[in-house]
Every structure is written in structure tokens, then in C-alpha cells.
Amino acid sequence: MAPQIFIMKADFTCTSFPATMENSTAVVDKTPAPTVKISAAVGNASWERCPNYPEDVTTIQEALNKFTPSEGGPEKPLSVNGICDRRTIGAIVFFQKKWGLKNRWGIVDGIIDIEGGTIERLRKGSGHRENPLEDFMRYIPRVIEILTAARAAITLAKLPAWFSGGNPERQRIDRHFHVSQANDPDRRIEEIEAIYQNMLTAIGYIPQGVIVTAEEPWQFTSGSHMFTFEGGYHHSNTRLTWKTIPVSSIYLCPNARTLNRDAFVYAMIHELAHFTGAVENGIVDWAYFHLNQVKYSSLIPELAYRNADCYSQYAYEVIGMRNFNIAKNAVS
């Protein structure tokens, strides 16, 4: 059975997505680009909508060529000839899909307007560095800090109520995982703790762990923040792949570079939950706090234990950020 892939989309919900990817050997000019400015729309529409003036098309072709394929740029650099041909339009569409850039009707339209999301992203660039993973690795210490705090809180939650004046930590973990309603509350707390320990191992904090993050393969135009495989952590030594994609990684997409620290770390813990849960009947998405708090709070114990957002929400409450809404606290 093929492993299930969880993709965190632009709205911070996860979906499954087929993966068929190849490596690219494109060489890209990464010198700083001048301000991207056009006099009229460029792209796939009538002359009235997109005049496609040669100087504007040239500007867009040069700007797109500044992005690697994994960042939404063309597989092979566009000819900078001022002609809005099929390859140029295709490159615009690919760029928009990669970054999840849609028009007001929610459609990827292959058009770059004078102002708007697509030209704004071209102006901002990709956040590319000599080692692209540096863009993400700078937040790993914060991930470790929060996961460690969660494990410490769980240790206190395991103490009997008489020992700690009612045990507020037991109440806290119950708020998210409803352990008091489980058949064996103490065992359930141990199972939750094991997931957090797996997370710390996966990102290398606990010895024998490995850094699991990788860039999204370039053809994978999910327009998402990040994605991973259910239980991929348990395949770290098997070299298992799905259509050439190693399942033992969390893949970071271009949009992840737009997140601030708090949102990125929250999303990473969410994906780590998918990644480190069981291979079958693992951690999925039964409810999202930022979409439906009532549904989130009403999950039965078995579903809460297997709900990725519960792990992010609980960890964030432990560090004093209760009821963190990722959708409202996402962009730097």
C-alpha cells in the first residue's frame, strides 16, 4: 500500500496529493534582480486584458529566470525575447501554482497584473540562500524548545492529583486529548508522550535522530507550506520511496518561507505529528483549531489522540500561547 501524504495547504489544512517528481539540473542566475515593474498585464488573455508589450514580457521573463524550479521558476531558463509564447505562459502558471497564487475567483489564471500577488512575489524573491534549508533550520531550536516543554508538562501530568494540588497539568493535557475519558488514561498519556519523544528524535535532538527536512521536489506544485508521509519516521532506515520520493522526510515548500517563526513552528509540529505517528491508522486530521474550535474540542479520545492539530495546540498552550490561531498569525 502506498504511504499517505499529508500536505499543509495555504489555508493550513492538510490534504492528500499524488507525487510524481524528478530532479532538475537547471542552472539559475541568482544575482539580485531589479525592481519588477510592468506597464500593463502580461499573460494568457486577450490583447485588451494582456497587451503583452515586449518590454513588459522581457521584465517578467527575466524575473522568472531568477527562481530555481524548486522555487517556482522554469525548468529551463526562458528565452528573454519579449515574446509571450507558450513557454512563458506555462512558466507563469507553474510559478503561480508553486506559490498558491490565485486571482480573486480562486483560479490560477496565468496572468501577471501591474499589482497583485504574483508580481509581489516576483519582487520579494524566493528567500533563496546558498543552502536553502538554512531558511528553515533557523527555527529548529524553537521547535526543540517547545517539544521539550511539552514533554516536561506531560511528566507532571502523570503525577497523582493529591501530589500537586489537583494537578493542573493533567487538566491541561485533558483539555486537548480528553485523556480522562480514555479507557486507560495513564496509558494514553504515555502514548502521547511517546509521540513527542519521536518528534525530538526525528529532528535530531535525541541521539540517533536525523534532520528530516528537505525542499519540495520542483515539479510538485502543491502551492502548500509543507507536506509529509504518514508514519514516515518509521521508515528512516528502510529507504522506502513512493515514485522516487523518500517517505522519510518532511518536505518544505516555497510558501513555508513566508511564515513567521510562530506559524512555522506550529506547522512543523503539526507535520511532525503526521510523520512520527503510526504507519497505519496513524495521526491524521479530524479537526483544525483555527477552522472549528467546537469540533476540535468535541473530539472523542481516540480521535484526539490521532489528530495532528492537538499536538500543536497542546504544545503551544504549555508555552503560554493557548488558543493559537495559525491563520491569524502566519505572515512575517
C-alpha positions as CSV (number, residue, x, y, z in Angstrom):
1,M,0.0,0.0,0.0
2,A,1.4,3.4,-0.9
3,P,2.1,5.7,2.0
4,Q,-0.4,8.5,2.6
5,I,0.9,12.1,2.0
6,F,-0.2,15.0,4.1
7,I,0.1,18.4,2.5
8,M,-0.4,21.6,4.5
9,K,-2.1,23.9,2.1
10,A,-2.2,27.7,2.1
11,D,-5.2,27.6,4.4
12,F,-3.3,25.5,6.9
13,T,-5.4,22.4,6.3
14,C,-3.9,19.2,5.0
15,T,-4.9,17.1,2.0
16,S,-3.6,14.1,0.2
17,F,-1.8,14.7,-3.1
18,P,-0.2,12.3,-5.7
19,A,3.5,12.6,-6.0
20,T,5.4,12.2,-9.3
21,M,8.7,14.0,-9.3
22,E,12.0,14.1,-11.0
23,N,15.2,16.0,-10.2
24,S,16.1,19.2,-12.1
25,T,19.6,20.2,-13.2
26,A,18.7,23.7,-14.2
27,V,21.3,26.3,-13.6
28,V,19.8,29.6,-12.4
29,D,21.2,33.1,-12.3
30,K,20.8,34.2,-8.6
31,T,22.2,37.7,-8.9
32,P,19.8,40.3,-7.3
33,A,17.0,41.3,-9.6
34,P,16.0,44.9,-10.2
35,T,12.5,46.0,-9.1
36,V,9.9,44.2,-11.2
37,K,7.7,46.8,-12.8
38,I,5.5,46.5,-15.8
39,S,3.2,49.0,-17.6
40,A,0.4,46.5,-18.4
41,A,-0.7,43.0,-17.7
42,V,1.3,40.0,-19.1
43,G,0.0,36.6,-19.7
44,N,-2.7,34.3,-21.1
45,A,-5.6,36.5,-22.2
46,S,-6.9,38.7,-25.0
47,W,-4.9,41.8,-26.1
48,E,-7.4,44.0,-24.2
49,R,-6.7,42.2,-21.0
50,C,-3.0,41.4,-21.5
51,P,-1.3,43.7,-24.1
52,N,1.9,41.7,-23.6
53,Y,4.2,44.6,-24.5
54,P,7.6,43.3,-25.4
55,E,9.4,45.3,-22.7
56,D,6.9,44.0,-20.0
57,V,7.3,40.4,-21.2
58,T,11.1,40.8,-21.1
59,T,10.8,42.0,-17.5
60,I,8.7,39.0,-16.5
61,Q,10.9,36.5,-18.3
62,E,14.0,37.9,-16.5
63,A,12.2,37.8,-13.1
64,L,11.0,34.2,-13.5
65,N,14.5,33.1,-14.5
66,K,15.8,34.3,-11.1
67,F,13.9,31.4,-9.5
68,T,15.0,27.8,-9.4
69,P,12.5,25.2,-10.5
70,S,12.0,24.2,-6.8
71,E,11.2,27.9,-6.1
72,G,8.7,28.1,-9.0
73,G,11.0,29.1,-11.8
74,P,11.1,27.4,-15.2
75,E,12.8,24.0,-15.6
76,K,15.0,25.6,-18.3
77,P,15.5,29.3,-18.4
78,L,13.1,31.2,-20.6
79,S,14.4,32.9,-23.7
80,V,14.4,36.6,-22.8
81,N,12.9,37.7,-26.1
82,G,9.9,39.8,-25.2
83,I,7.5,37.3,-26.7
84,C,4.7,35.9,-24.5
85,D,4.8,32.4,-26.0
86,R,3.5,29.1,-24.7
87,R,6.6,28.5,-22.6
88,T,6.4,31.9,-21.0
89,I,2.7,31.4,-20.2
90,G,3.4,27.9,-18.9
91,A,6.2,29.3,-16.7
92,I,3.7,31.9,-15.3
93,V,1.2,29.2,-14.5
94,F,3.8,27.0,-12.9
95,F,5.0,29.8,-10.7
96,Q,1.5,30.7,-9.6
97,K,0.8,27.0,-8.8
98,K,4.0,26.6,-6.9
99,W,3.3,29.6,-4.7
100,G,-0.5,29.1,-4.4
101,L,-1.2,32.4,-6.2
102,K,-4.8,32.7,-7.4
103,N,-7.0,35.6,-8.7
104,R,-10.0,36.9,-6.8
105,W,-12.1,34.0,-8.1
106,G,-9.6,31.5,-6.6
107,I,-8.2,30.5,-10.0
108,V,-4.6,30.2,-11.3
109,D,-5.1,32.3,-14.4
110,G,-1.6,32.7,-15.9
111,I,-1.8,36.5,-15.8
112,I,0.5,38.9,-14.1
113,D,-1.0,42.3,-13.4
114,I,0.7,45.5,-12.7
115,E,0.0,45.0,-9.0
116,G,-1.1,41.7,-7.3
117,G,0.1,38.6,-5.6
118,T,2.2,37.2,-8.5
119,I,4.2,40.3,-9.2
120,E,4.6,41.0,-5.5
121,R,6.1,37.5,-5.1
122,L,8.4,38.1,-8.1
123,R,9.6,41.3,-6.4
124,K,10.1,39.7,-3.0
125,G,12.1,36.8,-4.5
126,S,12.2,33.3,-3.1
127,G,14.2,33.8,0.1
128,H,16.9,31.6,-1.6
129,R,20.2,31.1,0.2
130,E,23.3,29.3,-0.8
131,N,22.0,26.4,1.4
132,P,18.2,26.7,1.0
133,L,17.5,24.7,4.2
134,E,19.1,27.4,6.2
135,D,15.8,29.3,5.7
136,F,14.1,26.6,7.7
137,M,16.8,25.3,10.1
138,R,17.0,28.6,11.9
139,Y,13.6,27.7,13.6
140,I,14.6,24.2,14.6
141,P,15.9,25.3,18.1
142,R,12.5,26.8,18.8
143,V,10.8,23.6,17.7
144,I,13.1,21.7,20.2
145,E,12.4,24.2,22.9
146,I,8.6,23.8,22.6
147,L,8.6,20.0,22.3
148,T,10.9,19.7,25.3
149,A,8.5,21.9,27.3
150,A,5.6,19.7,26.2
151,R,7.4,16.6,27.4
152,A,8.2,18.2,30.8
153,A,4.5,19.1,31.2
154,I,3.5,15.6,30.4
155,T,5.8,14.3,33.1
156,L,4.0,16.5,35.6
157,A,0.6,15.3,34.2
158,K,1.5,11.8,35.2
159,L,1.7,12.7,38.9
160,P,-1.3,11.8,41.0
161,A,-3.7,14.7,41.8
162,W,-3.0,14.6,45.5
163,F,0.7,15.2,44.9
164,S,0.3,18.5,43.0
165,G,-2.9,20.2,44.3
166,G,-5.3,18.9,41.7
167,N,-2.6,18.6,39.0
168,P,-3.3,21.4,36.6
169,E,-1.0,19.7,34.0
170,R,-3.4,16.8,34.0
171,Q,-6.2,19.2,33.3
172,R,-4.2,20.9,30.5
173,I,-3.5,17.7,28.6
174,D,-7.1,16.6,29.2
175,R,-8.3,19.8,27.5
176,H,-6.7,18.7,24.2
177,F,-6.6,14.9,24.3
178,H,-9.6,14.1,26.7
179,V,-7.4,11.5,28.4
180,S,-9.9,11.3,31.4
181,Q,-12.4,9.7,29.0
182,A,-10.0,7.2,27.6
183,N,-10.2,3.5,28.7
184,D,-6.8,3.8,30.3
185,P,-5.9,7.5,31.0
186,D,-2.4,6.8,32.2
187,R,-1.6,4.6,29.3
188,R,-2.9,7.3,26.9
189,I,-0.7,9.9,28.4
190,E,2.3,7.6,27.9
191,E,1.3,7.1,24.3
192,I,1.1,10.9,23.7
193,E,4.4,11.4,25.4
194,A,5.9,8.8,23.0
195,I,4.8,10.8,20.0
196,Y,6.6,13.9,21.3
197,Q,9.7,11.9,22.0
198,N,9.6,10.6,18.4
199,M,9.4,14.2,17.2
200,L,12.5,15.1,19.2
201,T,14.3,12.1,17.8
202,A,13.2,12.8,14.3
203,I,14.7,16.3,14.3
204,G,18.0,15.2,15.8
205,Y,17.7,16.4,19.4
206,I,17.7,12.9,20.9
207,P,20.7,10.9,19.8
208,Q,20.3,8.8,16.7
209,G,17.8,11.2,15.3
210,V,18.3,12.8,11.8
211,I,17.3,16.1,10.3
212,V,14.2,15.2,8.3
213,T,13.5,18.3,6.4
214,A,14.1,18.6,2.6
215,E,13.0,21.0,-0.1
216,E,9.8,20.2,-2.1
217,P,10.9,18.5,-5.4
218,W,10.5,21.0,-8.1
219,Q,7.6,19.5,-10.1
220,F,5.4,19.2,-7.1
221,T,3.3,22.3,-7.5
222,S,1.1,22.0,-4.4
223,G,1.1,25.7,-3.6
224,S,1.4,24.5,0.0
225,H,3.5,25.2,3.1
226,M,4.9,21.7,3.7
227,F,4.0,18.0,3.4
228,T,5.0,14.6,4.7
229,F,4.1,10.9,4.8
230,E,2.0,9.2,7.5
231,G,4.4,7.3,9.7
232,G,7.4,8.3,7.5
233,Y,9.6,8.4,10.6
234,H,9.4,4.7,11.0
235,H,10.9,4.2,7.5
236,S,14.0,6.3,8.2
237,N,16.3,3.2,7.8
238,T,14.4,1.4,5.1
239,R,15.0,3.8,2.1
240,L,11.3,3.4,1.2
241,T,10.2,5.6,-1.6
242,W,7.0,6.5,-3.3
243,K,7.5,7.2,-7.0
244,T,11.1,8.2,-6.3
245,I,10.3,10.3,-3.3
246,P,11.8,9.2,0.0
247,V,9.0,8.9,2.6
248,S,11.4,9.6,5.4
249,S,11.3,13.4,5.1
250,I,9.1,16.4,5.8
251,Y,9.2,18.5,2.6
252,L,9.2,22.3,2.9
253,C,7.6,24.2,0.1
254,P,8.3,27.8,-1.1
255,N,5.3,29.2,0.9
256,A,6.9,28.0,4.1
257,R,9.4,30.8,3.7
258,T,6.7,33.3,4.1
259,L,5.7,32.2,7.6
260,N,6.8,33.9,10.7
261,R,8.5,31.9,13.5
262,D,5.4,31.1,15.5
263,A,3.4,29.9,12.5
264,F,6.3,27.9,11.0
265,V,7.0,26.1,14.3
266,Y,3.3,25.4,14.8
267,A,3.0,23.9,11.3
268,M,6.2,21.9,11.8
269,I,4.9,20.3,15.0
270,H,1.6,19.5,13.1
271,E,3.5,17.8,10.3
272,L,5.8,16.1,12.8
273,A,2.7,14.5,14.3
274,H,1.7,13.0,11.0
275,F,5.3,11.9,10.4
276,T,6.0,10.3,13.7
277,G,2.6,8.6,14.3
278,A,1.9,5.0,13.3
279,V,2.3,3.9,9.7
280,E,-1.3,2.6,9.6
281,N,-4.2,4.2,11.5
282,G,-1.7,6.9,12.3
283,I,-2.2,10.6,13.1
284,V,-4.5,12.4,10.6
285,D,-6.7,15.5,10.6
286,W,-10.0,15.1,12.3
287,A,-10.3,18.7,13.3
288,Y,-8.4,22.0,13.0
289,F,-8.5,24.5,15.8
290,H,-8.3,27.5,13.5
291,L,-11.3,26.3,11.4
292,N,-13.7,24.9,14.0
293,Q,-12.9,25.2,17.7
294,V,-16.1,23.5,18.7
295,K,-15.4,20.4,16.6
296,Y,-11.8,20.4,17.8
297,S,-12.9,20.5,21.5
298,S,-15.5,17.8,20.9
299,L,-13.3,15.0,19.6
300,I,-13.6,11.7,21.4
301,P,-10.3,10.5,23.0
302,E,-9.3,8.1,20.2
303,L,-9.7,10.8,17.5
304,A,-8.0,13.5,19.6
305,Y,-5.0,11.1,20.1
306,R,-4.9,10.7,16.3
307,N,-5.4,14.4,15.4
308,A,-2.3,16.3,14.4
309,D,-3.5,19.7,15.5
310,C,-4.0,18.5,19.1
311,Y,-0.2,18.1,19.3
312,S,0.5,21.7,18.1
313,Q,-2.3,23.2,20.3
314,Y,-1.2,21.4,23.4
315,A,2.5,22.3,23.0
316,Y,1.6,25.9,22.4
317,E,-0.6,26.1,25.4
318,V,2.3,24.7,27.5
319,I,4.5,27.7,26.5
320,G,1.8,30.2,27.2
321,M,0.2,30.6,23.8
322,R,-3.1,29.0,24.4
323,N,-5.7,29.1,21.5
324,F,-3.0,30.0,19.0
325,N,-4.7,30.6,15.6
326,I,-2.2,29.9,12.9
327,A,-4.4,31.5,10.2
328,K,-4.3,34.8,12.0
329,N,-0.6,34.7,13.0
330,A,1.1,33.4,9.9
331,V,3.0,36.0,7.9
332,S,6.0,38.0,9.0
